[in-house]
Amino acid sequence: MKASVAIQTLPDVDNDEELIRIVDEVIAYIKSTGLSYYVGPFETAIEGDSYDQLMDVVKECQHVAIRAGAPSVSAYIKVVYNPEQEILSIDKKVSKHHTK
């Protein structure tokens, strides 16, 4: 892996049920990309070899939330990118903390 992003998508909606519904649609989109991802309670981490591909996914997450009915959306994003060598994978970062 050469790049990793963590994205927290926050639709501006009136209730928790609507927030969860829209975030679930964003997560479904992320799943559909075929990229490796990990859903956490505050954000979803996504990793891949192409920085540009990950940035396209981040951008599309906002569009998905709007199309799902959010009048506006905020996103908080963290990025790790190293074009010269591998970065730590999601699995290496968290697998020891989860039972299989």
Rosetta silent file (secondary structure, phi, psi, omega in degrees, C-alpha in Angstrom):
SEQUENCE: MKASVAIQTLPDVDNDEELIRIVDEVIAYIKSTGLSYYVGPFETAIEGDSYDQLMDVVKECQHVAIRAGAPSVSAYIKVVYNPEQEILSIDKKVSKHHTK
SCORE:     score description
SCORE:     0.000 S_00000001
   1 L     0.000  136.947  179.162    0.000    0.000    0.000 S_00000001
   2 L  -108.222  -16.773 -176.099    1.224    3.449   -0.895 S_00000001
   3 E  -148.369  150.604  177.425   -1.663    5.526    0.491 S_00000001
   4 E  -146.125  141.180  174.692   -4.280    5.449    3.215 S_00000001
   5 E  -130.577  150.451  169.491   -7.109    7.806    4.106 S_00000001
   6 E  -120.948  127.958 -178.499   -9.484    7.993    7.020 S_00000001
   7 E  -127.219  132.647  172.291  -12.739    9.771    6.331 S_00000001
   8 E  -114.654  114.463  179.499  -15.500   10.817    8.676 S_00000001
   9 E  -100.202  124.763 -177.102  -18.566   11.922    6.742 S_00000001
  10 E  -122.377   94.832  176.166  -21.034   14.020    8.740 S_00000001
  11 E   -67.431  142.198  176.984  -24.342   14.771    7.010 S_00000001
  12 L   -88.407   88.592 -178.019  -26.169   17.819    8.361 S_00000001
  13 L  -128.118  169.524 -171.687  -29.472   16.157    9.238 S_00000001
  14 L   -85.406  -18.316 -175.861  -32.061   16.477   11.996 S_00000001
  15 L  -146.799  162.041 -176.128  -31.960   13.042   13.617 S_00000001
  16 H   -64.160  -37.874 -178.938  -29.731   10.065   14.322 S_00000001
  17 H   -61.872  -42.117  179.010  -31.711    7.644   12.170 S_00000001
  18 H   -68.377  -40.342  177.443  -31.249    9.827    9.097 S_00000001
  19 H   -59.188  -47.839 -179.574  -27.561   10.319    9.888 S_00000001
  20 H   -63.716  -41.901  179.530  -27.030    6.556   10.157 S_00000001
  21 H   -59.279  -46.101 -178.006  -28.982    5.897    6.942 S_00000001
  22 H   -70.058  -43.521  177.729  -26.885    8.354    4.942 S_00000001
  23 H   -61.818  -37.646  176.269  -23.575    7.234    6.452 S_00000001
  24 H   -61.144  -36.223  176.601  -24.557    3.634    5.643 S_00000001
  25 H   -67.336  -38.796  176.612  -25.000    4.664    2.004 S_00000001
  26 H   -63.261  -44.021  179.476  -21.541    6.253    2.025 S_00000001
  27 H   -64.851  -38.576  176.490  -20.068    3.067    3.510 S_00000001
  28 H   -60.471  -40.516  176.089  -21.882    0.974    0.881 S_00000001
  29 H   -61.579  -46.745  179.438  -20.236    3.133   -1.788 S_00000001
  30 H   -57.872  -44.737  176.964  -16.811    2.618   -0.188 S_00000001
  31 H   -56.916  -39.281 -175.945  -17.428   -1.146   -0.145 S_00000001
  32 H   -68.787  -15.303 -178.692  -18.330   -1.015   -3.845 S_00000001
  33 L   -73.678  -19.727 -177.317  -14.916    0.410   -4.773 S_00000001
  34 L    81.094    0.633  178.006  -13.190   -2.910   -4.066 S_00000001
  35 L   -78.494  158.265  174.559  -10.540   -1.150   -1.989 S_00000001
  36 E   -72.481  133.805 -177.843   -9.447   -2.430    1.402 S_00000001
  37 E  -146.672  163.028  177.183  -11.345   -0.581    4.134 S_00000001
  38 E  -143.082  120.718  179.424  -12.088   -0.702    7.860 S_00000001
  39 E   -90.813  122.313  175.388  -15.212    0.823    9.412 S_00000001
  40 L  -111.908  178.396 -177.083  -14.677    2.270   12.869 S_00000001
  41 L   -70.990  -20.450 -178.438  -17.078    4.099   15.183 S_00000001
  42 L  -117.243  -23.926 -175.587  -15.916    7.556   14.063 S_00000001
  43 L  -156.176  166.334  175.330  -14.359    7.097   10.635 S_00000001
  44 E  -116.846  128.279  176.747  -13.663    4.645    7.861 S_00000001
  45 E   -94.093  139.245  179.715  -10.087    3.914    6.807 S_00000001
  46 E  -133.239  139.814  179.528   -9.428    3.089    3.154 S_00000001
  47 E  -134.357  155.449  179.202   -6.130    2.027    1.612 S_00000001
  48 E  -173.224 -179.640 -179.530   -4.713    1.511   -1.850 S_00000001
  49 L   -91.710  -13.733 -176.129   -1.764    2.022   -4.153 S_00000001
  50 L  -113.785  113.605  176.545   -3.133    5.096   -5.921 S_00000001
  51 H   -57.863  -45.163 -178.057   -3.321    8.410   -4.081 S_00000001
  52 H   -62.243  -39.895  178.174   -5.503    9.837   -6.855 S_00000001
  53 H   -62.503  -43.105  178.988   -7.945    6.935   -6.623 S_00000001
  54 H   -64.826  -39.034  178.396   -8.317    7.442   -2.872 S_00000001
  55 H   -66.633  -34.425  175.060   -8.895   11.179   -3.322 S_00000001
  56 H   -64.272  -39.493  177.682  -11.592   10.382   -5.914 S_00000001
  57 H   -64.027  -45.964  178.516  -13.275    8.103   -3.355 S_00000001
  58 H   -57.233  -45.447  179.912  -13.107   10.843   -0.709 S_00000001
  59 H   -62.317  -45.486 -177.056  -14.682   13.300   -3.149 S_00000001
  60 H   -66.976  -29.249  177.410  -17.433   10.881   -4.180 S_00000001
  61 H   -56.024  -38.013  179.573  -18.352   10.196   -0.536 S_00000001
  62 H   -67.758  -42.081  178.535  -19.600   13.781   -0.306 S_00000001
  63 H   -63.799  -40.701  178.771  -21.667   13.395   -3.487 S_00000001
  64 H   -60.236  -44.673 -179.529  -23.170   10.123   -2.203 S_00000001
  65 H   -62.397  -41.863  179.072  -24.262   11.823    1.036 S_00000001
  66 H   -66.162  -45.873  178.754  -25.903   14.695   -0.863 S_00000001
  67 H   -62.673  -27.278  179.337  -27.663   12.324   -3.294 S_00000001
  68 L   -79.582   -5.768  174.724  -28.897   10.348   -0.248 S_00000001
  69 L   118.774   -1.773  177.551  -30.671   13.451    1.028 S_00000001
  70 L   -71.843  129.796  177.659  -28.216   15.407    3.152 S_00000001
  71 L   -69.414  -28.641  174.410  -28.680   19.146    2.531 S_00000001
  72 L  -155.410  163.897 -177.101  -24.982   19.607    3.332 S_00000001
  73 E  -146.249  141.263  172.515  -22.121   17.449    4.523 S_00000001
  74 E  -110.141  152.252  177.020  -18.868   17.936    6.395 S_00000001
  75 E  -138.201  139.277  174.592  -15.889   15.599    6.121 S_00000001
  76 E  -115.832  125.537 -169.523  -12.849   15.136    8.278 S_00000001
  77 E  -130.276  136.784  171.954   -9.999   13.463    6.452 S_00000001
  78 E  -118.704  141.208 -177.386   -6.583   12.088    7.396 S_00000001
  79 E  -133.778  135.330  169.259   -4.109   11.074    4.694 S_00000001
  80 E  -122.674  128.570 -177.478   -0.901    9.044    4.692 S_00000001
  81 E  -144.090  128.793  175.276    0.951    8.900    1.385 S_00000001
  82 L  -143.492   98.756 -176.623    4.380    7.600    0.492 S_00000001
  83 L   -69.533  -13.801 -174.704    4.982    7.030   -3.224 S_00000001
  84 L   -94.451  -23.259 -178.216    8.434    5.531   -2.584 S_00000001
  85 L  -153.361  169.871 -179.399    7.657    2.745   -0.137 S_00000001
  86 L   -68.173  147.399  173.322    4.927    0.772    1.580 S_00000001
  87 L  -104.932  168.386  175.979    2.974    2.300    4.447 S_00000001
  88 L   -64.574  132.194 -179.951    1.538    0.442    7.422 S_00000001
  89 L   -80.737  163.580  174.804   -1.602   -1.419    6.392 S_00000001
  90 H   -57.133  -45.147 -177.688   -4.909   -1.301    8.224 S_00000001
  91 H   -59.310  -45.064  179.541   -4.408   -4.941    9.169 S_00000001
  92 H   -64.779  -31.266 -178.965   -0.986   -4.299   10.722 S_00000001
  93 H   -75.570  -36.878 -169.539   -2.372   -1.378   12.678 S_00000001
  94 H  -123.363  -14.143 -172.200   -5.466   -2.980   14.188 S_00000001
  95 H   -61.097  -33.672 -178.824   -5.613   -6.770   13.787 S_00000001
  96 H   -67.662  -14.355 -178.063   -3.850   -7.463   17.091 S_00000001
  97 H   -97.287   -0.952 -177.715   -6.649   -5.584   18.865 S_00000001
  98 L  -125.324  139.408  177.008   -9.483   -7.657   17.430 S_00000001
  99 L   -81.312  150.390 -178.762  -10.334  -11.302   17.945 S_00000001
 100 L  -109.387    0.000    0.000  -10.837  -13.421   14.883 S_00000001
